[in-house]
């Protein structure tokens, strides 16, 4: 045997010096956009990448305002393009190109210039630049304007500074790259909520967005006033402010806990250290306050937090977020040699909330009554809950209603798979069968309803445990104890587009809003859109979602194409269904309007038949034949008109 025969054969794809690549900033962002802006999406979810791009640009304007430069921001957002103009100091003219195209370049590393900024990593505007098909930056300082244009992060225009009569400040215009954000769209409700949050957190700031003025005088008190049904709050909003902290809280009648948390003006949708500390501090303070006056009575933490609605905002130096999208705060000190965020929040709430309750005995008494009501409801439900959970445990062993998937939210570190984990809620065996056969068994589960679910409007949560179908759905989602255990990121209502299907949608939305409102608030609930028509010839098949698309498909395919009208999900074959619930899935998010509380929405659509609702139905009434000729909603879609 020769020495050559002893030498192992080289692999087909050798790991050599040629295997090592160095990517420039633009290539890296475009190759791994999820590292910088989270998931891409098409705009149907509030945390999709296109909204992160908008936020990154506005955050820079907010930081200027916080530092005392500029109190107005002008924003225009169309279907394709975003334009943001502030009136701060403007980017230093000699660094305009570098600031938007060189990673780790910016003014926020100097804590003396930007003491408590949202963006500290020098990445935000670079990511926007790299992920935009068109990107323009203009800076005005002392009568001179410097501009630069880019395409997908590459500099295409770099003219010299010119004289201008414009006010100091920075303008950024960009258009997301449609090769990365495919079929994207901006949903107005998401952007409006974003604008309101900015002004709530920066009292005195004016945002002019698409011709509408956004302004707040009372900060987080205004936020709760807009988010809550003020008429049904159990006591007036408690509003407390201190250096680097502001909070507002009250209790209502909704189930669950409703929180809005912020760090340096950033909406931390996933909470973090500051929110955990706030929840802990409220419980401890309330327990100690009433223990002194009520013979050491100690209320349960769940009863104290039940039905709470609250907002908390802190400002810290050099915040540490758990991702570039800054949706969750990590553990951090308030500043150099300062207390931890947890200690800071605990101390502030303990002193200020305790003082407030002592000075306002009427509020303290109303809070006590709300806590004791929650205590009675919890005790009353304990026996029913135990029996229902025993039944659900047995049913889960052979739960015919649930065709589960293999991966669930929180069970894998693969972020993209987590974000796509989906539960389809369907009606009847035929539709359930089609989705079950065509789904991705790794990521998509199916829960089958038996006809129309119970109308639970105005009922107590006890009914969730007494009704077998609701109880099994609750267990399938794993949300009995809150959203932390949610097993699916997307809960998709998949019903027919007829009157019965629309009614089932409305009843399911009522169930979620009545008992698990956080599912809707946190953007987890969607409506599945399926095609109304199939237009095809021997060479091509086109699926159409409205009459306009059908007419366009007929023109494209030419003479006498075959046209099929789908009247129900059960008529769509499993092979076809696979095309509608995969990468090209069309989902309509269920969105609560920011100026309507849950109780107001449910009362309007599910309460007594008021003249206002009657008029709304008359104005939106369409016959079945009109469905294919009009974009107006049929009567059974009344709730969607406001919710989705």
N, C-alpha and C positions, 0 to 999 in steps of 0.2 A: 504494500500500500504506500503510495507516494505521499509526500507532505501536502501536495495540492489537494489530495483526496480528503485529508484531515481538516482542511480549511472550510469552515461553514460557508454555505452559499450566501451571497449578499441578498438582502431582502429586495423585493421588487421596488419598493419605495424607500430608498435609503435615507437615514437621518444624518444629514451632512450639513456643512456650512451653508449650502444653498437652501436648506430647509428653514433657515432663520431669516425672518423678515422684520424690517423696522417700518412701521406705518407712521405717516405724518398725522397731525392732529385731525385733519379733515377726513382722511381715510378711516382712522380709528373710530370716529364718531359715527360715520356712515355705515361701517361694518358692524358695530355694536351699539346701535342707538339705544337699546334698552338700558344700558349702563348709565345713560345720561338723562333720559326722559321717561323711563319706565316702559310700559307697553305702548305699542304703536296705535292700534285700534283705528276705527273709522269715525270717531267722534260720538258714538252712541253711549259711551260711558264717561262720567265726569272726570275720570283720571286718565283718559286717553292722551296720547302724546301731543296732539295739536293744542290742547289746553295748557299743557306744561310749557310749550313754546311761548304762548301768550303771556303766561305768568312770569317766565324768566325775564322777558323784556319789561313788563310793568314793574317787577320787583326793583329794578334799577331806578326807576322813576320814584318809587316809594322811598327808597333809601335816600335819595336826594331830598325829598320832602321832610323826612324824619330829621335830617341834619340841618333843616331850616332853610332849604333852598327850593322855592317853587311850591305853590299851594294848589296848582291846577294841572290836570293831566287830560289831554284830548286823545280819545281813542275812537278809531273807526274800524269796524270789522265787517267785511262783506262775505260772500260765499267762499271766496278764494284768497282774499288778501287782508292783511292786518297792518294797521298804521297806528303808532303810538308816539305822541309828542309831549315831552315835559318841558318845564320852564325853570330848570335848575341851572347849575353852573355850566353844563355842557362838557363833553369829553375834551381834555386838552388836545388841541388841534394836531399836534405832532404825533399823537398816539392813537388817533381814530382807527386806523387800519389794524394796529397791534391789538387793541382792546377787544376787537371782535373776531380776531383770527389767530391769536397766539395763546395757547393754553398756559395757564398760570401767569397771565398778565392782567393787571387791574389795579384799582386804587384801594381795594378793600382789605389788603394785607396790612395796611397801616391803620392800626386801631384808633389812632388819633383823628383820622379823617372820617372813618365809618365805624363808630363805636359799637353799634348794635345792629348790624346789617343782616339781611336774610342770606345773601349770597357771599360766600367767603372763599370759594375754591377757584374763581376765575374761569368757570366753565360755561355758565348759563348762555350768554349771548353767542359764544363760539358754537355751542350745540345748535342754537337757532340758525345761525349762519350756515353751518354745514348741512343742515337738514332742510334747507329752503331752496326751492328752484330759483327764487329771486330774493335778494337781500340788499337793502339800501340803508346806510347809516349816514346821518348828517349831524354835525355838531356846530353850534353857533356860540361864539365867544367874542364879546366886545367888538361887534360889527363885522366879524369875519366868519365865513361858513366853510367848513371842510366836509366833503362827502366822499363816499366810496361805495361802489356797487360790486356785488358778488353773485355768482351762480353756482349753487351747490358747494359753497365754501371757497370757490376759486375767484380771485380778484379779477374783475373785468374792466372796471373804470376807477381811476385814481387821480382825479383832477386836482390842481393846486387850489389852495384856499382863495375864496372870492369875497368881495365886500357884500354886505347884506344889511338891510334895515330891520331884520327879524330880531326878536328877543332872544336872549341867551337860552340855551337848552339843547336837548338832544331829540332827534326824530329817528325812529326805526320803522322801516316798512319791509314786510317779508311775505312771501307766499310759500306755504309748505310744499315740499317736493312731492308731486303726485306719483312718483315712482316708488316712494317709500310709504306715504300715507295714501293708500289706494281707496278711491271712492269716499274720501273724507267729507265731512260736513260739520259746521259749527252749529250746535244747538243753542238757541238764544237763552234758554233758562239757565244753562250752566254758566254762561258768560255773565248774565245778570247777577247771579248769586256771587260770582267772583268779584264783580264791581262793588256790590253792597258790602261784602266782607272787608274790602280795602278801606271803604270810608268809615265803617264802624270802628275799625282799629286805628284810624287816623282822624280823630275828630277835627273838623275844620278843613280837611282836604276836599277838593271839588274834582270829581271825575265827570267829564262830558263824554258819554259813550253813545255813539250813533244818534246824536241829537237829544239824548235824555240826560238830565243832570242828576248825579248821585252825590248826596251830602248827608252827613250825620253830625248832630250837635252833641248827643249824649252817649256816644260810643256803644259799649256792649249793652247798655240798657235799651238802646234803640234796636239792637239786634234781637234781643229777646222779645221786644214789643212787636217785631215783625214776624218772628218765627212762631210765637205762641198765640193761642186764643186768649187774649188778655182778659176778656170778660169772664172766662172760666178759670182763671188762675185763683188759687186758694188764698193768696195774699199778695200785696204789691211787690213788684220786683225789688229785690235787695241789690243795690249797686254799690260796690266798694272799690276804691282806688288807692293806690300807694305808689311810691317810686318803683318803677319797673314791673308793676303788676296791676291788673284790673280784673274784676270779676262781677258777674251778675247771676242771680239765681232766683228761682221760685218753684212752686209745685203746682201741677195741674191735675187733670183727670185721666190723661192718657196712660196706657200701660208702657212699661219700659222706662229707660233713662235716656235723656236727650242732652248731649253735650256738644259744645263748639269750642275747640281749643286752638290756641295760636301761640307761636313763638316768633318774636321779632316781625310780626305782621304776616307770618306764614301760617296758613290754615293747615294744621296737622291732623289730617283726616283719620290717621291711625293712632292719635293720642301720643302717649309716651310718658316720660318721667313726670312732667308737669301735671298732666291730667290724672295720672294715678295718685299723685300727692294730693291733688285737689279733692278727689273722691274720698280719700282716706281722711283728709282734714275735716271735711264737712261732717262725716260720721262721728269722728272723735269729739269735735266741738259740740255737736248737738247732743250726743250721749252725755257728756259731762255737764252741759247746761241744765238738762232736765233731771239728771240724777241728783243734783243739789236741791232741787225744788220738789222732788217727787219720791222721797224716801229711797234713794239709791236705785230707782227704776232704770234699767238699762234696755233701751230699745234696740231691736235687731238692726244690723246695718242694711239689710235688704228692705226693711220697712222705711228707713230714713231716706233711702235713695229712690224708692218707688215713685214714679211719676215726676221726678225732678226734671227741670229744664234749666240748663246753666251754660254759661260761657266763661272761659278763663283765658287771659292773655298775659304772657310774661315777656320781658326783654332781657336778654343775656348777652354777654360778650362771647364771641366765638362759639356759637351753638354747635353741638355735635349731633347731626341727624344720622339716621340709620341707612339713608340712601341719598343719591343725588337729587331725587324728587322731593326730599324734605317733608315727608308725610308723617314721620314719627321721630320724636326727640329722644336721644339717648341720655345717659347719665352725665351730668356736667355741672360745674360750679357756675354761680351767677356772674362771676368776674374773677379777676386775679385775686387770689387769697380770700375770695368771698365764700359764702355758704353754698352748699349744694342746692340745686333747684328744689329738691324734695324738702329740705329743711326750711328753705326760704318760704315756700308755699304753705307748709304746715304752720310755721310761726305766724305768718300774716293772717291766715284764716282763723286760727285759734284766737288771736287777739281781737281782730276787727269784727268777725261774725259774732263772737261772744258779746262784745260791747254793743253791737247792733241789737241783739235779741234782748239784752237788759234794758236798753233805751226804748224799745218798741214792743211793749207787752202784748198789744193786739196782734202783731205779726207772730210773736212767739206762741201765742195761744192757737192761732190758725194753723201754724206749722205742726203743733202738737196734735191737733185734731186730725190732720191729714195723715200723720204717722200712725196714729191709733186706728184709723180707718184701714190702712194697708195691713196693719197687724191683724185686725179682725178678718179681713178677706183672706189672708194667708192661712190663718187657723181654720177658717170655714172650709177652705179648699183642700186641706191636708189629706183628709180621708179619701175624697174622690180622686185626688192626684195619685195616691198610693195604688189604689185599685186599677186606675187607668194605665199606670206605668207597668204594672204586672201584666195586664192584657197586652200592652204594646210589646213587652219583652217576648211574650210567647208568639205574637204575630210576626215579630221581626225574624224569627227563625224560618218562617215560611210566608213571608210577606208578598202576596201575589200582586199587590198594588205597586211595589217598588222593584224595578229592574235596575239594580245598582251598577255603578262603574267601579273600576279597580282603584283609581286614584281620587283623593279628596283634598279639599282645601286644607292646607296646614300639614299634610302628611308627606309632602315632598318638597325638597329645596329647589326643584326646577320651577323657577318663577313663571315661565310661560305656560307650563302645564297647569299650575295653580290658577292662573288667571282665566283659563278656558274651561275649568271644571264646571259642568252645567247640569242642572236638573230640569227636564222638560215635564210640565204638568199637562196631561192630556185628558180628553173626554172619550170614553168608550174604548172597546177592544180594537176596532179597526185602525183608528189613528194611532193608538199605542203600539199596535203590532207593526205598523209601517215604520215608525220612528225607532222602535226597538231593533228591528232587523237592519236598519241603515245607519245606526249611530256608531260612534267611536266608543267601544266598550271600555277603553282606558279612561276616558274623560267625561262621558255623557251618560246620565242616568235618566230613567223614565218613571214617573209616578202617574198611575192611571186612576182617574176619578170614576165613580159610579154615578153617572147622571149629574144633576145639579147639586152643588154643596149647599149646606144650610145657610140661610141668610142670618148672619150673626150680628147685624147692626143693633147696637144698644144692649147686647147681652154681656154678662160678666164672663171673666176668663174661665170660670168653672166649666163653661160649655165646651171649651177646647178639650177637656179631659173626658167629658161625658159623651162627646160625639166621636165615634170610632175613627171616622175618616180624617177629621181635623187632628186627632191625637196621633194617628200614624204619620200624617204629613209633618207634624211638628217634630216627631222623632226622626223621620227621614232627613230633615234639615238639621237636626240636632241644635235647636235654638231655644229649648225649654228654659235654660238657665242664662240665656243671653247670646249675643252675636259671636262671642269668642270661639264657640264650638261649631260655627257654621261649616257645613261640609261641602258646599258648592258656592262658587263665586257668583254664578249667574243662575237665577231662578226664572225660567222661561215659561210663560203661560202660552200653551199651544192649543188653541181651540179653533173651531170653524169660524168663518167670517159671516155666519148667518145670525139670526136673532137669538137662537138658543146659545150659540157659541159666545156671542157678545154678553149675554146674561151671565154665563158662567165666569167670564172674565171679571165682570163687575162684582160678583159674589166672592171671588178669590181675592180681588183687590180689597174688598171690604174686610175680609178675614185678616189679611196682612196688616192693613192700616189700623184695624181695631186692636189687635193683640201683639203684633210684631212690627211696629212702625219703623224700627231701625233698618229692617230689610229694604224698605222703600227709600228712607232718608239716605242710606249709604249706597244707593245706586245698584242694588242687587237684582231688582225685579224688572223683567222685560216682557214684551209681547212679541211672539214670533210672527213675522210676516211671511206668508206663503203665496205663491203665484195664483192669480185668478185664471190665467190662460196659458195654454201651451200652443205655440204656433210653429209649424214645422213643414218641411218638404223632405224630399229624399236625401238631401245633403246636410241639412242643418235644422237644429231645434232651438227655439228661443222661448224662454219662460218670461211671462209678463205679469206685472203686479197691478196694472191699471189699464184703462181703455187707451190712454195715450201711447203706452208702450206697445199695446197690441197693434194699434194702427201703424206704428213705426215698423214693427216686425213684419207686418203684412206687406208694406212697401218694400222692405229690404228683400224678402223672399220671393217677391214677384207674384205671378199669376196663380190663383187658386191654391193657396197653402191650406193645410189641414189645421183647423182651429178647435181646441178642446177647452171647455169651460169647467174648471174644478169647482164643485159646490161644497166639497168637504175634504178634510185631510185624509179620510179613509179612502178616497178615490185616487190618491197619489200613490204610485207603486213605491216599494222600498228603494228600488234602484234610483228612482227620481228623487225621493226624499233625501237621499244621501247628498244630493247636489245643493240642497237648501239649508242643511244644518252643518255643513262643513266650513271651509274657509270663506265661502261666499254667503254665509248666513246673514239674513236681514233682521235686525232686532230694533224695536222701538222701546226706548227706555221709559219706565214709569217715573215721572218727575212731579214732585210737589211744587206748586208755585210758591215762591218765597213769601208772598204776602197773604197766603191762605194757610190756616192751621188745619190739622187733620180733622178735628171735630167739625170745623166749618165745612170742609169738603164732604164728609160723611153725612152731615145733617142736610146739606143741600141736595145730594143725590139719593140718599137712602131714607131721609126723614119724611115728614108729611108732605103731601103733594101740593107744594106752594104755588101761587100764581107765577112767580119768577121761573120755577122749573117748568111749569106747563108751557110758558112762552118760549123757553129755550128749546123744548122738545118740538114745538110747532115749527120754529124757525129752522131746525136741523132735520126735520122729518124727510126721509127719502124712501121711495119704494124700491123693491129689489131690482127693477129694471134700471133705476137711476144709479145703482152702484157702479155700473160700467161706463157711465157717461158723466159722472160728477165727482169732484174731489171732496164734496161735503160729506159729513159723517151721518150714517143712519142713526135712528133713535137709540138703538141698543148700544151705540158707541158714545153715548152722552158722557159717561164717566171718563172715558179716554180723552175726550176733548179738553178736560181740565187736568187730568192726572198724567197723561202721557203725551 
